[in-house]
Amino acid sequence: MSIPSSSGVPANGWRTFLTLWASQSVSRFGSALSWFALTIYMAQTLYPAPAQKAQFALATGALAIAATLLAVLVAPIAGSLADRTDRKRLMALCDTLGGLLTLGMAALMALTTAPFWVLLLFVIATQSLDILHEAAMDASLAMIVPDEHLTRANGLLQTTRQISGLLGPAAAALLIGLPVMLGTSGWWANLPNGVPFALGVDGLSYLLAALVLTRLYIPSPPPAESAGGAVATVKADTRLGWTYLVRRPPLLQLLLIGAAVNFAASAIPVYETLLTRYTLEDDWTARGLGFAAALAIITTITSAGMVLGGVVISAWGGLKHNRVLGILVPSLLIGLGIIGMGLSRSLPLTAAMFGFTVFAMPFAMAHSGGIWQAQVPREMQGRVFAVRRVISRFTVPLGMALVSALATRFPPGPVIVGMGVLVVVVAALQLLNPSVRRVDDREYLDGLAAAKGG
């Protein structure tokens, strides 16, 4: 067992984090393989006929909605468990179960055709485990990473997510085509496609992450006391997390900034399609391009911008003082970038606006994670972060639904400009708010809470 350092974390805590980050990065990449592979499975195996286009659209939408809603619905349970169990064991359990479920699904697909309802249950189960794992991991960072390195740690996690999203589909495509490349002389020749290979890699990546966890020292604070039955405990924990935020208005106001950014920026994939199809058609036609080529240019630059932003914040490590500026300024830039998307009529300029906007996102997310992990007591992070997730993430489906609905009646450009203006106004108001500017001051926050009676 490591000896705690003067900052309250193990002396080799940063090395522990890097090992944890590396193993979880492999698992994250495996999950990107699985998600893409499931889409291909539905397109090629379940709904391959042109007449099944509507069924395919409904199925892909159902999986996406299930994943989005679970992030909100499971968050209170995940936060409660993260504060009431050994966080390392919870992460290892989630990785192990996720690996076994994924390997089981791979075997099922290799032997027979898995119906859609099985895929839906698989997504619900694995996504729920991922949410539990995320809650335990977020609450564990402050236990092993010194406060001055929390922004960098969150930046590395953001970089992993973006690189996995960028490279995962290409790697999954290679695995899906593996039976054809291997020839027809082996057992794999009986497979309808290589989707089981992609899921198999994901399952093994889960188990590898679980194995690495068993070798790491990740302390947990003493478990919180139960409030009665399971339902009563979750309700009490959610109430505690909400009360903690209400008594510290700067944290709540900071959370509202994140909710506004998520509301406007979560629909960026929708923006890409709508703008390319309806706003930029004259421009890409004049350049001799087709819709697919124009959309590919925008999505590629968007992905590259997000990855580059994650790499930069990871290498830099973020602000050491006034870290709230690392959230407010990038949020302001995100809003301006969204406005630029909506106003642009040029393919190169629009692509540049997308790249600029998503480049700023990892800066805001990494600084936000660092502030929350530094300010919230370690033994309460699971419960407080649960409320944080519910508030910030419930705006994601709302934003996507609103943009999609408005785009059926209005040109997409003005709709997107309106979303950007919302982010700019919210970020600017909080930038001028002296209370929010002191959100990184623990004594100030505790003083506000004491004045409110808690």
N, C-alpha and C positions, 0 to 999 in steps of 0.2 A: 504494500500500500504506500502511495506517495505521501510525502509530508506537505501539508498545505503551505502555500507561499504567503507572503505578507498581505497579498490582495485577497486572501480567502479562498483561492483556488489551488489545486494541486501544483506542485513545483513544475511538473512536466505537462501541465494542462494544455498548453498550445500544441505540443507534439501529439497528445491524445486526440485533440480536435482534428488535427491534420489526418491522422489515421482514420478517425471516424468519418471525416469528410470524404476521403478517398474511397472508402468502402461503400459509403452511401451514394457516392457519385456513380459507381458501377451499377448499383441497384436502380438509381434514377434513370440511367441510360437504358437499362433493361425494361423499365416501365414504359419508356418512350417507344421501344420496339413493340411491346405488346399492344399498346393503344393503336398504333398504325396497323399492326397485323390484324386486329379485330375489324378495323374498317375494311381492309382488303378481303377478309373472310366473308363479311356481309356482302360486299360487292361481287365477289367471284363465286361464292358457294351458295349463300342463302338467297340472294336477289340478283342473279346474273342477267335476267331477261330485260329487254328494254321496257316491257309492259310493267315491270316491277319497280320502276323509278320512284313512284310515290311511296311504296313500302320501304325502299332503301332510305329515302329521305326521312321518313318517320322513325326508322330504326336508329339511324345515326343521331337524330335529334334527341331521341329518348335516352340514349347512352350519355350524351353531353349534358342533358338536363339532370339526369340522375347524379352524375358526378358533381355538378354545380350545387344542387340542393343538398347533397350529403355533406358538403363542406360547411353548410350552415346548420343543418339538423343534428349532426353528430358532434359538433364542436363543444357543446356544454358537457356531454358525457366524456369526451376526450379530455377536456380540461380538468374535470373532477378526478378522473383516473390518474392523470399525470401528477396530481398533488397527493394522491392517496395510495400510490403504489411505488415500488422501486422503478424509477424511470428507465434505467438500463434494461431491466428485465422486461419491461413493457415493450421497449423497442425491439429487443431480441425476439419476444413472442410474436409481435406483429410481423417481423421479417420472416420468421419460420413458418407461420401460418400462411402468409402471402406466397412464399415459395412453394409450399405444398399444394395450395389451391391452384397456382399457375401451372405447376407440373401436371397436376391432375387434369386441368383443362386441355393442356397440350396432348396428353394421352387420349383424352376423349375425342379430340379433333382428328387424331391419327387413326382412330378405330372406326369412327362413324361421323355423321353430320350432326353437329350440335345445334339445336334449334335456338331461335332468338331469345326465348325466355331464359334459357340456360346462360347465354351470354350476359343478359341483363343481371341475373343473380350473381354471376361472377364479378361483374363490374361493381355492383353494390357491395359485395363482400370485400373485395380487394381495396376498393376506394375507402371503405370504412376503416380497414386496417391501416391504410396509409395516413388517414386523418388522425387516428390514435397515435401512430408513430410520430407524426409531425408535432403533435402537442407535446409529447414526451421529449422530443429532440430540442424543440424551441426552448423548453423550460430547463434543459440540461446545459445549454451553452454557457449561461452565467455561472454554472457550477464548475466549469473547467477552463473557461477563457477569461483572462483578465479584462477588466472594463475597457482598457485602452485599445484592445484588439477585437472588441465585439463587432464594430462596424466592418472590419476586414473579414471576420468570420462570416458575417451575413453576406458580404459581397461574394465570397467564394461559393456560398450556397446558391446565390442568384446566378453566378456564372455557370455552375453545373446545370441548373435548370434550363438555361438558354442553350447551352451547347448540346444538351440531350435533345431538346426540341429541334435543333437545327440538323444534327447528324443522325438522330434516331430513325426517321423515315427512310433515309438512304440505306442505312445498315439493315433495316427490316426488309427492304425490297430485295437486298442481296440474299438474305436468309430465306425469304419466301421463294426465290428462284433457285434455291440450292438443289432441290430434287432434279431439276432439268439439267443443271450443270454437272451433277454426279453421274448422270446416265441412267439407263433403265435396267441395270443388272443387279440392283440391290433391293432391300426391303422397302426403301423409300420410294421405289417406283409406283407403289400402290397408293401413295398419298395423293389427294386431289391437288394439293399445293404445299408450299413449305411453311405455312403459318405455324404448325406445331414446332418447327425449329425455332422461330422467333420467340414463342411463348416458353419453350424449353430454356433458352438462354436467359430470359427474364426470371424464370423460376430459380435457376442456379445462382443468378446474381443476388436474389433475396437471401438464399441460404448462405452465400459467401458473406454478406453483410451481417447476418446473425452470428456466424462463426467468429468474425472479427470482433464483434461486440463482447463476446465472452472473454476476450483477452484484454479488454480495456477496463481501466478504473474510472467510473463515472459516478460520483457520489450523488445521493439524493437527500433532500432535507427530511426531517422527521415527518411522517404522514399526518395529514390533517385528521381531526376527529370526525367520526361519523355523525350525521344529523338524524339518524334513524334508518329507515329503509332506503333502498337504492333510489327510488324516485324522490323521496324527501331530501336525500343528500344532494342529488343533482340540482334540485330547486334551490336548496340553501346555498350551494356553491355558486350557482348563477347569480343569486341575489347578492352574495358577498362580492363577486367580481364587479357587478354593476354599481354597488354602493361604493366600492373602492374608487371607481372612475368618477362617479358623481361628486365625491368629496375632493377630487383633484381635477378641477375644470380644465387646466391646461392639457392634461392627458386626453380628456374627452374631446376637446377641441382639435387636438392633433389627430385623433382618430377620425373625426369628421372630414379632415382634409384627405385622409386615405380613402374614405368612403366616396368622396367626390371624384377623386382621381380614378378609382376603380369603376365608378359609374360611367365616366366618359371614356376611359382608355380600354376597358375590357372588350369593347366592340371594335377594336382596331382590325381584327380579321374581317369583320363585316364592312368596315370603311374601305378596306383594300378592294373588296369585290365591287361594292357599289360605285366607288369613284372610278375605278377602271372601266366598268361597264357603261356608266351613264354620264360621267363628267369628262373623262379623258378620251372618249372614243374618237373624236375628231383629230386629236393630237397624235395618238398612236397609229391611226389610219394614215395620216400624212407622213409618218415616219416609216411606213411600209411594214408595220407590225400587226400581228393578230392579237385577239383578246388574251389568249393563253400566254403569249410571249410578254405582253405588257404586264399582266398580273404576276408572272414569274419574276420580272425585274423588281417590282415593288416588294413582293414577299421576301425575295432574297436580300434586298437592302435592309428591309425591316429586321430580319433575323440577324444579319451581320451587325446592325447597329446595337441590338440588344446584347449580343455577345461581347462586342467591343466595350460597351458600357460596364458590363460585369467584370471584364478583365482589368479595366482601368481602376475601378473602385477597389478591386481586390489587391492590385499592386500598390495603390496609393495608401489604402487603409482608412481613408476618410478623415473628416475634421476631428481634432482632439478637443477643441473648445467650441462652444456655440454650435453643437451638432445639429440643433434644430434648423439651422440655415441649410444643412445638407438635405433637409426634407422640403422646406418652403421654397427655396430657389429652384431646385429641380422640378417641383410641382408647378411652379409658375412657367417654367420653360416647356413642360409637357402641355400645359394649356395653350401656350402660344404656338407650339408645334401643331396641335390639333386644329387650331384656327387656320394655320397655314395650309394644312391639308385641304380644308374645305374651300379656301379661296383660290387655290392653285388650279390652273387649267393646262399645265404643262406636265408631261410624264416625268421628266428628270427632276423638276422642282418638287412634284408631289412625292416621288420616291425619296428625295432628300429630306422632306418634312417628316416622312414616316421614320427614316433612319435617325433623324435628330431627336424626335419625340421619344422613341424607345431607348435611345442611348442614355437619356436622362433618368429613365425608370430605375435601373439598379442603384443609382446614387440615392434616390429617395427611399427605396426599400431597405437598403443596407443601413443607412443612418437611422431609419425608423426602428428597425430591429435592435440596433445597438442601444438606442435610448430606452426602449421598453424593457429590455433585458437588464439594463443598469439601474433603472428606477424602481421597478416592481420587486418587492421582496422575493427571494428565490423560492421560499416555501409557498408562495401564493401565485406564482407565475402561471401554472396550469389553469387555474380558475379565472384569473384576470384576462389571460390571453384568449380564453374561450369566448368571453364577451367581446373582446377585441375582434376576433375572427367573425363572429356573428354580425357585428355592426358593419365591418369593412367589406365583408363578402356578400351580404345580401343584396348590395347594390349592383353586383355583377350581372345576374340575370335580368334585373330591372333595366339596366342600361342597354343591354343587347336587345331586349324586347321593345323598348321605346324607340331605339334607332330603326329597328326593322319595321315597326308600325308606322312611324312618321315617314319613312322612305317610300312607303306605298302611296303617299298623298303629296309629298313635296320632293323637290330635287334634293339629292343627298348632300350637296355642298352646304347650303344654309343650315341644315340639320346638324351637320358635323361642326360647323362654326359655332352654333349655339352651345354644343357640348363643351367646346374649348373655352368659350367665354365663361361658362359656369366654373370651370377649374381655375381660370385666371382670377376671377372675382374672389373665390373662396381662399385661394393661396395669398392674394394680395392683402385681403382683410386680416388674415392671421399673421402675415409678415409684419403688419403694423400693430399687432396686438402685443402689448408689453408682457402680458401674462404668459402667452404662448412662448415668447422669446426666452422665458425662464423655466421651460419645461425640463431642462437638463439639470436643474437645481433641486436635489433631493430634499434638502432642508426646507426650501420654499414650498414644495408640494406637501410635505408632512405638516408644515405650519398651516396650510389651507385646510387640510383634513382635520387638524386639531380644532381649528376655529369652527368647523361644521359639526364637531362632536364625535370624531372617530379617527 
